[in-house]
Amino acid sequence: MPNRKELIQRIEEARGSRLICYVTGDRKGQEVQIGDDALPILAQHLSYIGRVDKFDLLIYSRGGNTLTGFALANALREFGDSIHILVPFRAHSCATLISLGANTIVAGPFAQLSPIDPTITTPHSPTIEQQGQIQFLPVSVEDVANYFELAKQEAGLKEEQYLASVLGHLAQRVSPLALGAVYRAREQIGMLASKLLTLHMNDQERIDQIIKKLTRELLSHDYVITRREAKSIGLPIVDASPNESDLMWSIYEDAAQELTLGEPWSWEKEVLATQPRTTTRAVIESRDLKHIFTSTYQIKRVTVSPQGGGKGRTDSLQITPLDEGSWKKV
C-alpha cells in the first residue's frame, strides 16, 4: 500500500485541493480528544501551505472541545475559498461541528456524524471517588433536558409548582451552578452551529432545521448519523467517488495502524516491554509536514508488603508519567 504522503498527494491531485489529515485516537485507555493544543500545530500546516482556492480536511475523531472546533472551522476559512471536510469513518460530536463550517462534507460509505449536544464537566459537577481520587462527572446537556421531558410527558406534570419541585429534586443532586453551565452550553452550541452554517448557507429555515436535529431531536449523544440521514437533515453531503472513498479509507487504515486503534492499551502488557514506553495517540499530517501527539510512561512492577509486617505480599504496577502528552514534529 502507498505510504500516507503518497495517499495525501493522490487525493490532492484527484480533487484539485490541498489536504490536511487530523486523526485523534480512540484506542481504549489512551483516548484523545480535539483540544486547544492542536490549534498551533494546525496553524503550522495551514501557514506552510498558504492560501488556496480549495482546502480539504480529512478528520477522524470521537469529539472534543467545541470552542476549539469552532476556532478550527473558522481558521480553515482564512486559508481557503472553498472548504471541504472528508469523512472516511467517524467524525463525532466536535468533529461534526467542524463539518458544519464546510461547503461540502465528502462522506465515504462508512462515514458517521453525530449529535453535537455537549457534555459539561465543571468544578461544580457531581463527583465520584476512583482509586482514592475525586473525579468530576460530566453532565450531559440533553440528559438534563430529557429529565424535564420525562416529568412532563410520562409523569404528566404540567403545573409550575410540580415542575419547580422537579427542578429542586435535580438541584439536590447536581449543583445549580452546574445546571446553569449546562443551559449556557446548550445555547452556545446552537449559536456556534448557526455561525458556521451561515458561512455558506443563506436558507435560515434549513439552518434552523439542522441545528434542531443535531442538538435536540436525536436524543442520544451516541447516535450515529449515516450519510443518507445526514442528507435528509439538510447537511451539504456529497458522496465520495469510489476513488475518493478508497483513498480516504486507506489514509484512515494507515493512521489506525500507527495509533494501534484496534488494540486496547494494557499496562500489564506494556510493563513487559523495554522502558520507558511511548505511545502515539494522535496525528496531524499534510503533504510536507507531520506532527504526532505522544505520551511517555515509566512502568515497573513492584512488590508491596502488608502494613504492620504481616504475611503475604502483593504485586502492583507503578506508573510514572514522564510526558502525559505533547506534540512533536517528525
Rosetta silent file (secondary structure, phi, psi, omega in degrees, C-alpha in Angstrom):
SEQUENCE: MPNRKELIQRIEEARGSRLICYVTGDRKGQEVQIGDDALPILAQHLSYIGRVDKFDLLIYSRGGNTLTGFALANALREFGDSIHILVPFRAHSCATLISLGANTIVAGPFAQLSPIDPTITTPHSPTIEQQGQIQFLPVSVEDVANYFELAKQEAGLKEEQYLASVLGHLAQRVSPLALGAVYRAREQIGMLASKLLTLHMNDQERIDQIIKKLTRELLSHDYVITRREAKSIGLPIVDASPNESDLMWSIYEDAAQELTLGEPWSWEKEVLATQPRTTTRAVIESRDLKHIFTSTYQIKRVTVSPQGGGKGRTDSLQITPLDEGSWKKV
SCORE:     score description
SCORE:     0.000 S_00000001
   1 L     0.000  139.943  177.499    0.000    0.000    0.000 S_00000001
   2 L   -59.244  152.329  177.425    1.286    3.525   -0.755 S_00000001
   3 L   -73.772  171.584 -171.728    2.512    5.483    2.240 S_00000001
   4 H   -64.627  -36.760  178.211    0.347    8.230    3.728 S_00000001
   5 H   -59.671  -42.308  179.236    2.199   11.067    1.998 S_00000001
   6 H   -66.394  -38.971  178.532    1.518    9.426   -1.363 S_00000001
   7 H   -64.824  -40.949  177.162   -2.146    8.907   -0.469 S_00000001
   8 H   -60.383  -45.323 -179.049   -2.469   12.567    0.525 S_00000001
   9 H   -64.250  -37.240  178.860   -0.922   13.640   -2.768 S_00000001
  10 H   -64.341  -41.417  177.326   -3.266   11.367   -4.725 S_00000001
  11 H   -64.437  -42.744  179.624   -6.318   12.920   -3.063 S_00000001
  12 H   -60.354  -42.161  179.957   -4.972   16.400   -3.751 S_00000001
  13 H   -68.179  -39.726 -178.324   -4.447   15.546   -7.416 S_00000001
  14 H   -69.531  -33.803 -173.874   -7.866   13.902   -7.736 S_00000001
  15 H  -105.203   -5.013 -178.541   -9.721   16.768   -6.059 S_00000001
  16 L    62.102   43.432 -173.631   -7.601   19.738   -7.110 S_00000001
  17 L  -138.148  177.211  165.275   -7.136   20.730   -3.473 S_00000001
  18 E  -111.114  146.699 -170.028   -4.697   20.841   -0.575 S_00000001
  19 E  -129.550  137.219  167.271   -5.296   18.389    2.261 S_00000001
  20 E  -120.663  136.907  176.228   -4.601   18.157    5.985 S_00000001
  21 E  -107.023  132.901  179.738   -5.367   14.962    7.908 S_00000001
  22 E  -131.314  111.257 -177.538   -6.310   15.176   11.591 S_00000001
  23 E  -122.657  120.016  172.846   -6.772   11.897   13.473 S_00000001
  24 E  -105.481  126.519 -173.531   -7.398   11.733   17.228 S_00000001
  25 L   -69.706  143.813  173.214   -7.026    8.236   18.593 S_00000001
  26 L  -119.298   29.326  176.092   -9.837    6.381   20.318 S_00000001
  27 L   -61.713  127.971 -176.021   -7.702    3.458   21.458 S_00000001
  28 L   -58.429  124.352 -178.704   -9.266    2.196   24.678 S_00000001
  29 L    94.252  -11.381  179.270   -7.242    3.513   27.610 S_00000001
  30 L  -138.974   37.652 -176.679   -5.388    6.113   25.511 S_00000001
  31 L   -67.531  146.413  177.344   -8.220    8.190   24.060 S_00000001
  32 L  -131.212  143.095  177.776   -7.514   11.713   22.790 S_00000001
  33 L  -116.126  163.383  174.076   -9.965   14.487   22.004 S_00000001
  34 E   -63.488  124.253 -176.022   -9.819   17.593   19.846 S_00000001
  35 L  -142.784  169.794 -177.955   -8.222   20.232   22.066 S_00000001
  36 H   -56.827  -31.366 -176.602   -6.615   23.668   22.137 S_00000001
  37 H   -63.281  -19.761 -179.207   -3.140   22.149   21.996 S_00000001
  38 H   -82.120  -20.287 -174.893   -3.767   21.095   18.389 S_00000001
  39 H   -62.036  -45.798  177.207   -4.506   24.610   17.109 S_00000001
  40 H   -62.064  -31.932  178.516   -0.858   25.828   16.961 S_00000001
  41 H   -69.556  -46.338  177.484    0.076   22.607   15.155 S_00000001
  42 H   -62.387  -34.321  177.773   -2.710   23.005   12.617 S_00000001
  43 H   -62.510  -37.761  177.172   -1.649   26.642   12.217 S_00000001
  44 H   -61.313  -43.889  179.994    1.826   25.479   11.177 S_00000001
  45 H   -66.522  -44.035  179.842    0.344   23.261    8.471 S_00000001
  46 H   -63.365  -43.695 -179.218   -2.043   25.951    7.246 S_00000001
  47 H   -66.529  -37.706  179.499    0.678   28.601    7.162 S_00000001
  48 H   -64.806  -41.773 -179.714    3.086   26.292    5.344 S_00000001
  49 H   -72.763  -40.296 -177.841    0.507   25.544    2.660 S_00000001
  50 L    83.420 -178.159 -177.401   -0.722   29.133    2.415 S_00000001
  51 L   -75.977  135.016 -178.852   -3.982   30.386    0.970 S_00000001
  52 E  -135.518  167.476  178.560   -5.528   28.189   -1.728 S_00000001
  53 E   -72.027  -39.668 -172.924   -8.767   28.044   -3.681 S_00000001
  54 E  -132.675  124.469 -177.362   -9.843   24.664   -2.300 S_00000001
  55 E  -123.280  132.585  176.804   -8.965   23.224    1.094 S_00000001
  56 E  -114.455  140.205  170.494   -9.769   19.733    2.387 S_00000001
  57 E  -123.084  115.390  173.189   -9.601   18.481    5.984 S_00000001
  58 E   -91.009  124.738 -173.968   -9.796   14.724    6.487 S_00000001
  59 E  -129.555  140.747  169.918  -10.871   14.080   10.052 S_00000001
  60 E  -134.772  117.908 -178.327  -11.312   11.083   12.333 S_00000001
  61 E  -165.137  150.127  173.837  -12.339   11.875   15.897 S_00000001
  62 L   -90.631   -3.095  176.684  -14.815   10.980   18.631 S_00000001
  63 L   133.065 -165.751 -178.788  -15.117   14.656   19.631 S_00000001
  64 E   159.757 -152.776 -175.552  -13.553   17.247   21.895 S_00000001
  65 L   -74.243  120.505 -174.795  -13.686   20.902   22.893 S_00000001
  66 H   -66.056  -35.972  178.926  -16.444   22.675   20.971 S_00000001
  67 H   -67.761  -34.181  174.543  -14.770   26.106   21.086 S_00000001
  68 H   -64.672  -44.111  177.765  -11.611   24.567   19.642 S_00000001
  69 H   -60.269  -41.620  178.261  -13.675   23.009   16.866 S_00000001
  70 H   -62.810  -43.619  179.265  -15.324   26.365   16.161 S_00000001
  71 H   -63.760  -40.989  179.934  -11.929   28.086   16.031 S_00000001
  72 H   -64.837  -44.745 -179.879  -10.535   25.440   13.680 S_00000001
  73 H   -59.918  -39.033  178.477  -13.501   25.685   11.305 S_00000001
  74 H   -72.588  -35.096  178.317  -13.049   29.458   11.112 S_00000001
  75 H   -63.041  -38.730  178.246   -9.278   29.165   10.657 S_00000001
  76 H   -58.296  -36.847 -179.428   -9.807   26.967    7.609 S_00000001
  77 H   -65.421  -24.997  178.926  -11.857   29.778    6.067 S_00000001
  78 H   -74.465  -15.505 -174.236   -8.850   32.098    6.349 S_00000001
  79 H  -119.101   -0.605  179.103   -6.815   29.809    4.100 S_00000001
  80 E  -149.695  140.922  176.870   -9.300   28.557    1.522 S_00000001
  81 E   -74.574  -32.293 -179.170  -12.118   29.988   -0.570 S_00000001
  82 E  -128.123  123.406 -174.417  -13.863   26.619   -0.620 S_00000001
  83 E  -114.183  135.851 -177.634  -13.673   24.296    2.406 S_00000001
  84 E  -137.831  133.560  178.168  -14.493   20.589    2.381 S_00000001
  85 E  -102.353  126.901  179.960  -14.446   18.027    5.200 S_00000001
  86 E  -100.833  124.712 -175.306  -13.548   14.451    4.227 S_00000001
  87 E  -123.662   97.220  176.120  -15.092   11.772    6.442 S_00000001
  88 L   -76.768  -29.818 -174.207  -13.950    8.191    5.839 S_00000001
  89 L  -147.689 -106.367 -172.595  -15.343    6.899    9.133 S_00000001
  90 E   -93.110  127.558  171.676  -16.056    8.613   12.475 S_00000001
  91 E  -138.114   75.833 -170.581  -16.453   12.376   12.800 S_00000001
  92 L   -92.558  154.383  167.336  -18.438   12.615   16.011 S_00000001
  93 L    53.486 -109.970 -179.609  -19.568   15.497   18.205 S_00000001
  94 H   -59.726  -34.978  177.396  -16.979   18.297   17.896 S_00000001
  95 H   -66.209  -35.208  173.679  -15.802   16.838   14.562 S_00000001
  96 H   -65.137  -41.153  177.634  -19.396   17.095   13.322 S_00000001
  97 H   -58.643  -45.059  177.458  -19.441   20.719   14.495 S_00000001
  98 H   -56.857  -40.481 -178.098  -16.292   21.406   12.455 S_00000001
  99 H   -62.313  -27.154 -178.249  -18.024   19.866    9.436 S_00000001
 100 L   -64.994  -20.635  179.400  -20.840   22.412    9.690 S_00000001
 101 L   -86.632    1.176 -175.029  -18.441   25.122    8.530 S_00000001
 102 L   -94.612  148.316  174.158  -17.626   23.326    5.277 S_00000001
 103 L   -62.144  -39.943  174.506  -19.122   23.951    1.852 S_00000001
 104 E  -141.215  153.652  171.816  -19.468   20.190    1.488 S_00000001
 105 E  -110.698  109.591 -177.559  -18.965   17.115    3.642 S_00000001
 106 E   -87.169  106.818 -169.910  -17.424   14.427    1.440 S_00000001
 107 E  -109.072  128.328  172.025  -18.660   11.229    3.045 S_00000001
 108 L   -77.068  173.304 -177.405  -17.490    7.705    2.378 S_00000001
 109 L   -63.907  -21.666 -179.962  -19.916    4.766    2.663 S_00000001
 110 L  -103.523   11.646 -176.358  -18.891    4.172    6.307 S_00000001
 111 L   -63.313  141.304  178.120  -18.990    7.853    7.314 S_00000001
 112 E  -133.461  127.553  166.336  -20.537    8.689   10.682 S_00000001
 113 E  -109.231  179.855 -179.277  -21.581   12.031   12.109 S_00000001
 114 L  -153.828  168.855  171.450  -23.314   12.507   15.461 S_00000001
 115 L   -58.291  158.100 -176.675  -25.350   14.963   17.530 S_00000001
 116 L  -114.436   13.469  176.345  -23.384   17.962   18.788 S_00000001
 117 L   -63.442  126.980 -172.979  -25.020   18.419   22.201 S_00000001
 118 L   -81.987  160.988  170.685  -22.084   18.936   24.587 S_00000001
 119 E  -111.504  130.383 -171.393  -21.207   17.218   27.839 S_00000001
 120 E  -108.555  131.445  171.982  -20.086   19.602   30.583 S_00000001
 121 L  -124.116  118.536 -179.193  -17.533   18.959   33.325 S_00000001
 122 L  -132.139  168.292  174.670  -17.019   21.777   35.837 S_00000001
 123 L   -61.797  -10.524  179.482  -15.782   22.093   39.442 S_00000001
 124 L  -101.054    2.994 -179.914  -19.490   22.138   40.331 S_00000001
 125 L   -71.295  160.351  173.337  -20.263   18.813   38.629 S_00000001
 126 L   -58.693  154.638 -176.997  -21.195   15.706   40.653 S_00000001
 127 E  -121.148  160.061  174.477  -18.182   13.757   41.915 S_00000001
 128 E  -144.028  146.450  178.686  -17.135   10.147   42.284 S_00000001
 129 E   -98.527  124.690  177.513  -14.148    8.619   44.064 S_00000001
 130 E  -131.991  123.612  179.072  -11.964    6.285   41.990 S_00000001
 131 L    52.720   41.661  176.110   -8.712    4.790   43.255 S_00000001
 132 L    79.191    3.091 -179.324   -8.614    7.295   46.097 S_00000001
 133 E  -117.566  141.252  177.528   -9.050   10.323   43.826 S_00000001
 134 E   -84.669  125.487  178.758  -12.093   12.545   43.473 S_00000001
 135 E  -120.069  143.148  178.030  -13.195   12.892   39.861 S_00000001
 136 E   -85.753  132.381 -179.846  -15.821   15.231   38.433 S_00000001
 137 L   -86.823  138.551  175.648  -18.570   13.523   36.470 S_00000001
 138 L   -69.679  148.326  177.244  -19.647   15.003   33.128 S_00000001
 139 E  -116.168  121.199 -179.242  -23.208   16.308   32.867 S_00000001
 140 E   -80.163  131.436  178.149  -24.970   15.820   29.536 S_00000001
 141 H   -58.723  -45.935 -176.763  -26.938   18.780   28.255 S_00000001
 142 H   -73.250  -27.937  175.995  -29.574   16.532   26.715 S_00000001
 143 H   -62.440  -41.519  178.380  -29.826   14.318   29.807 S_00000001
 144 H   -65.337  -45.262  179.792  -30.895   17.344   31.822 S_00000001
 145 H   -62.760  -40.677 -178.494  -33.392   18.433   29.151 S_00000001
 146 H   -70.905  -24.785  175.245  -34.803   14.917   28.852 S_00000001
 147 H   -60.945  -42.897  178.536  -35.241   14.728   32.627 S_00000001
 148 H   -71.792  -36.016  176.603  -37.775   17.537   32.381 S_00000001
 149 H   -62.724  -38.412  177.212  -39.400   15.978   29.323 S_00000001
 150 H   -60.660  -44.296 -179.458  -39.820   12.770   31.312 S_00000001
 151 H   -63.910  -39.239 -176.066  -41.529   14.682   34.104 S_00000001
 152 H   -78.841  -42.790 -172.800  -43.870   16.490   31.718 S_00000001
 153 H   -89.126  -47.855 -175.349  -44.752   13.735   29.274 S_00000001
 154 H   -82.183  -42.070 -179.340  -44.506   10.464   31.183 S_00000001
 155 L   -88.756  -12.083  176.671  -45.448   11.652   34.656 S_00000001
 156 L    73.044   23.238  179.785  -47.890   14.245   33.330 S_00000001
 157 L   -83.048  120.073 -177.270  -46.534   17.094   35.452 S_00000001
 158 L  -126.830  -31.498 -177.623  -47.542   20.386   33.893 S_00000001
 159 L   -70.307  146.714 -174.371  -48.281   22.873   36.653 S_00000001
 160 H   -58.330  -36.458 -176.762  -45.440   25.195   37.593 S_00000001
 161 H   -65.627  -34.173  178.855  -45.408   24.115   41.233 S_00000001
 162 H   -74.555  -40.122  178.362  -44.759   20.494   40.256 S_00000001
 163 H   -66.273  -34.546  175.678  -42.084   21.406   37.721 S_00000001
 164 H   -63.874  -36.611  177.496  -40.430   23.590   40.355 S_00000001
 165 H   -66.288  -39.137  177.437  -40.373   20.548   42.621 S_00000001
 166 H   -61.883  -44.131  178.407  -38.752   18.507   39.835 S_00000001
 167 H   -63.138  -42.292  179.000  -36.074   21.187   39.438 S_00000001
 168 H   -62.824  -38.495  178.339  -35.484   21.273   43.186 S_00000001
 169 H   -63.374  -42.072  178.808  -35.085   17.498   43.266 S_00000001
 170 H   -66.385  -40.638 -177.316  -32.485   17.685   40.486 S_00000001
 171 H   -66.238  -19.216  175.665  -30.654   20.576   42.173 S_00000001
 172 L   -71.735  -22.821 -176.583  -30.178   18.410   45.268 S_00000001
 173 L  -108.066  -26.276  177.714  -28.017   16.060   43.193 S_00000001
 174 L  -126.344  127.796 -177.524  -26.479   18.420   40.665 S_00000001
 175 L   -54.059  137.568  175.162  -25.215   21.840   41.706 S_00000001
 176 H   -55.261  -32.054  177.700  -27.364   24.741   40.428 S_00000001
 177 H   -66.821  -37.650  176.144  -24.134   26.243   39.081 S_00000001
 178 H   -66.829  -39.725  177.630  -23.527   23.079   37.044 S_00000001
 179 H   -64.252  -37.290  175.913  -27.112   23.232   35.771 S_00000001
 180 H   -63.336  -39.680  177.788  -26.516   26.849   34.777 S_00000001
 181 H   -65.023  -36.173  178.076  -23.417   25.780   32.858 S_00000001
 182 H   -63.156  -46.453  179.509  -25.475   23.102   31.112 S_00000001
 183 H   -62.431  -44.335  179.767  -28.060   25.643   29.970 S_00000001
 184 H   -61.336  -40.442 -179.914  -25.354   28.040   28.789 S_00000001
 185 H   -64.829  -37.657 -179.992  -23.648   25.230   26.859 S_00000001
 186 H   -64.899  -43.117  178.301  -26.902   24.308   25.138 S_00000001
 187 H   -67.618  -38.520 -177.554  -27.446   27.877   23.989 S_00000001
 188 H   -66.071  -42.881 -176.843  -23.797   28.237   22.998 S_00000001
 189 H   -64.373  -35.491  176.097  -23.667   25.119   20.819 S_00000001
 190 H   -65.382  -40.394  178.577  -26.689   26.352   18.872 S_00000001
 191 H   -64.623  -45.071 -179.456  -25.024   29.732   18.367 S_00000001
 192 H   -62.826  -44.507  179.639  -21.745   28.170   17.206 S_00000001
 193 H   -61.384  -41.848  179.922  -23.524   25.841   14.785 S_00000001
 194 H   -63.017  -44.091  179.860  -25.536   28.735   13.370 S_00000001
 195 H   -61.856  -38.886 -179.364  -22.440   30.876   12.824 S_00000001
 196 H   -71.624  -41.704 -179.060  -20.673   28.057   10.971 S_00000001
 197 H   -66.962  -35.452 -179.281  -23.641   27.168    8.775 S_00000001
 198 L   -72.174   -8.780  174.356  -24.238   30.803    7.790 S_00000001
 199 L   -65.208  -25.266 -175.641  -20.713   30.912    6.371 S_00000001
 200 L  -140.454    4.902  178.493  -22.014   29.016    3.343 S_00000001
 201 L  -125.986  144.159  177.440  -25.832   28.833    3.657 S_00000001
 202 L  -112.122  -11.641 -175.883  -28.480   31.520    3.185 S_00000001
 203 L   -85.245  100.093 -175.862  -31.599   29.462    3.949 S_00000001
 204 H   -65.316  -34.423  178.660  -32.392   30.244    7.601 S_00000001
 205 H   -63.482  -41.573  177.514  -35.170   27.641    7.757 S_00000001
 206 H   -64.904  -42.543  178.842  -32.720   24.955    6.632 S_00000001
 207 H   -60.604  -46.469 -179.847  -30.130   26.146    9.152 S_00000001
 208 H   -62.103  -38.365  179.368  -32.664   26.036   11.984 S_00000001
 209 H   -64.100  -43.542  179.685  -33.738   22.523   10.969 S_00000001
 210 H   -61.933  -47.438 -177.903  -30.141   21.248   11.009 S_00000001
 211 H   -63.184  -42.721  179.798  -29.428   22.778   14.421 S_00000001
 212 H   -60.823  -43.158  179.907  -32.651   21.429   15.908 S_00000001
 213 H   -64.772  -46.334 -172.820  -31.864   17.920   14.687 S_00000001
 214 H   -77.006  -20.681 -175.998  -28.244   17.923   15.841 S_00000001
 215 H  -111.040  -18.648 -171.669  -28.834   19.491   19.248 S_00000001
 216 H  -134.972  -32.357 -166.908  -32.305   18.388   20.398 S_00000001
 217 H   -93.818  -18.438 -174.888  -34.151   15.782   18.385 S_00000001
 218 L   -88.398   -5.475  167.489  -31.785   12.823   18.134 S_00000001
 219 L    69.448  -52.656 -176.116  -31.884   12.289   21.926 S_00000001
 220 L  -104.141  132.445  177.161  -28.685   10.248   22.368 S_00000001
 221 L   -65.124  -23.206 -178.915  -25.217   11.759   22.074 S_00000001
 222 L   -87.504    0.565 -178.628  -24.033    8.337   20.871 S_00000001
 223 L   -62.555  136.281 -178.854  -26.491    8.269   17.966 S_00000001
 224 L  -100.294  125.919  179.101  -24.766    7.584   14.640 S_00000001
 225 E  -102.939  114.521  177.941  -25.814    9.678   11.637 S_00000001
 226 L   -77.183  168.854 -179.520  -25.124    7.983    8.304 S_00000001
 227 H   -66.254  -30.454  177.776  -24.502    9.982    5.164 S_00000001
 228 H   -65.939  -46.153  179.336  -28.010    9.123    3.936 S_00000001
 229 H   -68.354  -36.032  179.247  -29.633   10.505    7.087 S_00000001
 230 H   -59.791  -36.474  176.297  -27.287   13.499    7.077 S_00000001
 231 H   -63.883  -42.792 -178.239  -28.654   14.422    3.646 S_00000001
 232 H   -66.468  -27.745  177.083  -32.227   14.213    4.930 S_00000001
 233 H   -70.447  -27.785 -179.135  -31.324   16.539    7.809 S_00000001
 234 L   115.397    3.616  179.636  -30.165   19.123    5.278 S_00000001
 235 L   -71.066  149.440 -177.065  -26.391   18.865    5.618 S_00000001
 236 L   -79.216   68.270 -176.828  -24.334   19.506    2.450 S_00000001
 237 E   -83.686  134.929  170.709  -23.324   15.871    1.976 S_00000001
 238 E  -122.343  125.419  176.619  -21.521   14.733   -1.165 S_00000001
 239 E   -66.525  127.756  176.197  -20.983   11.012   -1.661 S_00000001
 240 L   -62.755  141.965  174.893  -17.281   10.332   -2.131 S_00000001
 241 L   -66.992  162.013  177.935  -16.448    8.819   -5.505 S_00000001
 242 H   -53.692  -40.059  179.458  -15.172    5.222   -5.464 S_00000001
 243 H   -67.409  -44.161  177.936  -11.618    6.514   -5.933 S_00000001
 244 H   -62.081  -43.002  179.971  -12.007    9.121   -3.180 S_00000001
 245 H   -59.491  -44.644 -179.193  -13.544    6.532   -0.846 S_00000001
 246 H   -63.345  -44.064 -178.579  -10.650    4.130   -1.381 S_00000001
 247 H   -67.541  -43.489  179.048   -8.021    6.818   -0.793 S_00000001
 248 H   -61.696  -43.876 -178.932   -9.783    8.227    2.282 S_00000001
 249 H   -67.926  -36.338  178.377  -10.194    4.781    3.807 S_00000001
 250 H   -63.905  -38.745  176.657   -6.569    3.898    3.095 S_00000001
 251 H   -64.525  -44.082  177.663   -5.454    7.018    4.982 S_00000001
 252 H   -59.680  -47.309 -178.014   -7.692    6.070    7.908 S_00000001
 253 H   -61.864  -39.807 -179.596   -6.368    2.489    7.949 S_00000001
 254 H   -66.388  -42.809  177.768   -2.760    3.673    7.825 S_00000001
 255 H   -66.923  -39.469  179.252   -3.319    6.121   10.698 S_00000001
 256 H   -62.151  -35.837  177.588   -5.247    3.490   12.674 S_00000001
 257 H   -68.821  -42.045  179.562   -2.286    1.147   12.342 S_00000001
 258 H   -63.848  -37.792 -177.805    0.157    3.829   13.520 S_00000001
 259 L   -91.590    0.899  179.322   -2.059    4.650   16.523 S_00000001
 260 L    51.446   49.359 -173.958   -2.867    0.967   17.202 S_00000001
 261 L   -67.868  -26.786 -176.461   -6.564    1.815   17.373 S_00000001
 262 L   -84.243   -0.419 -176.096   -7.713   -1.783   17.215 S_00000001
 263 L  -123.556  113.718  179.078   -5.776   -2.919   20.296 S_00000001
 264 L   -57.438  143.393  177.448   -6.766   -1.739   23.804 S_00000001
 265 L   -69.553  131.562 -179.159   -3.915   -0.263   25.866 S_00000001
 266 L  -128.271  115.024  176.876   -2.743   -2.730   28.515 S_00000001
 267 H   -63.196  -35.267 -179.934   -0.439   -1.674   31.361 S_00000001
 268 H   -63.858  -36.618  178.131    0.193   -5.358   32.086 S_00000001
 269 H   -75.618  -41.589 -175.731    1.445   -5.882   28.555 S_00000001
 270 H   -67.910  -28.376 -178.912    3.429   -2.647   28.386 S_00000001
 271 L   -66.856  -21.285 -179.143    5.356   -3.385   31.603 S_00000001
 272 L   -81.251  -15.155 -176.316    6.951   -6.368   29.847 S_00000001
 273 L   -90.834  171.510  178.988    8.412   -4.208   27.069 S_00000001
 274 L   -60.046  134.694 -178.063   11.519   -2.021   27.056 S_00000001
 275 L  -101.673  151.930   -4.593   11.078    1.030   29.293 S_00000001
 276 L   -75.850  167.675 -178.500   10.087    3.804   29.110 S_00000001
 277 E  -105.184  129.871  176.717    7.024    3.265   26.907 S_00000001
 278 E  -117.207  131.853  179.324    5.900    5.873   24.382 S_00000001
 279 E  -121.842  135.258  176.463    2.529    5.682   22.675 S_00000001
 280 E   -88.167  127.215 -170.085    1.356    7.728   19.683 S_00000001
 281 E  -119.150  -14.503  177.617   -2.174    8.982   20.305 S_00000001
 282 E  -160.010  160.061 -179.469   -2.969   11.483   17.534 S_00000001
 283 E  -146.834  140.334  171.255   -1.537   12.692   14.244 S_00000001
 284 E  -124.837  123.762 -172.909   -1.776   15.800   12.076 S_00000001
 285 E  -144.744  139.465  171.179   -0.277   15.387    8.624 S_00000001
 286 E  -130.695 -173.862 -173.979   -0.135   17.171    5.291 S_00000001
 287 L   -59.594  -36.251 -172.430    1.968   16.610    2.199 S_00000001
 288 L  -111.803  -11.034 -177.183    5.071   18.316    3.623 S_00000001
 289 L  -132.445  153.202  173.637    4.643   18.217    7.422 S_00000001
 290 E  -148.145  133.135  174.146    3.772   15.668   10.081 S_00000001
 291 E  -128.008  143.103  176.250    3.182   16.018   13.821 S_00000001
 292 E  -124.772  148.260  176.469    2.315   13.308   16.321 S_00000001
 293 E  -103.747  119.159 -174.982    0.876   13.552   19.826 S_00000001
 294 E  -126.544  157.544  171.585    2.628   11.142   22.180 S_00000001
 295 E  -128.517  145.501 -178.213    2.670   10.166   25.846 S_00000001
 296 E  -128.028  134.598 -178.044    5.564    8.503   27.677 S_00000001
 297 E  -131.987  146.127  167.779    5.405    6.386   30.834 S_00000001
 298 E  -102.157  119.331 -175.431    7.874    4.557   33.050 S_00000001
 299 E  -121.630  130.351  174.831    6.172    1.339   34.143 S_00000001
 300 E  -146.148  153.339  178.777    7.541   -1.188   36.594 S_00000001
 301 E   -91.861  132.039 -179.437    6.197   -3.980   38.728 S_00000001
 302 E  -125.472  151.514  176.940    6.699   -3.576   42.469 S_00000001
 303 E  -102.151  126.423 -176.458    6.073   -5.889   45.403 S_00000001
 304 E  -108.363  123.139  176.585    4.090   -4.362   48.239 S_00000001
 305 L   -87.472  145.888  179.904    4.413   -5.776   51.760 S_00000001
 306 L   -66.349  148.866  177.855    1.408   -5.519   54.080 S_00000001
 307 H   -67.109  145.399  179.215    1.475   -2.832   56.747 S_00000001
 308 H    84.051    6.613  175.802    2.451   -3.992   60.225 S_00000001
 309 H    75.600   18.464  178.945    4.757   -6.727   58.952 S_00000001
 310 L   -70.197  171.099 -179.741    2.019   -9.275   58.274 S_00000001
 311 L   -80.192  159.108  176.111    2.413  -12.168   55.874 S_00000001
 312 L    94.249  126.497  177.259    1.567  -12.028   52.218 S_00000001
 313 L  -122.202  152.884  178.658    2.856   -9.734   49.532 S_00000001
 314 E  -126.029  145.460  175.449    1.088   -8.326   46.517 S_00000001
 315 E   -93.880  142.531  175.101    2.393   -7.238   43.162 S_00000001
 316 E  -147.093  165.299  179.355    1.263   -3.967   41.634 S_00000001
 317 E   -97.752  134.293  174.581    2.273   -1.688   38.789 S_00000001
 318 E  -105.336  115.897 -174.982    3.993    1.615   39.458 S_00000001
 319 E  -112.765  118.778  179.813    3.222    4.019   36.620 S_00000001
 320 E  -115.545  111.415  177.310    5.192    7.258   36.363 S_00000001
 321 E   -69.685  120.825  174.672    4.136    9.684   33.601 S_00000001
 322 E   -91.542  -29.822  176.014    7.263   11.173   32.016 S_00000001
 323 E  -154.048  105.257 -174.709    5.262   13.096   29.414 S_00000001
 324 E   -71.687  -15.902  175.948    1.478   12.989   29.726 S_00000001
 325 E   160.532  124.694  177.898    1.041   14.309   26.218 S_00000001
 326 E  -156.820  155.940  179.078    2.750   16.656   23.763 S_00000001
 327 E   -90.394  141.769  179.377    3.000   17.320   20.035 S_00000001
 328 E  -136.549  140.026  174.116    6.229   16.595   18.164 S_00000001
 329 E   -83.019  132.949 -179.290    7.297   17.234   14.600 S_00000001
 330 L  -127.917    0.000    0.000    8.556   14.086   12.874 S_00000001
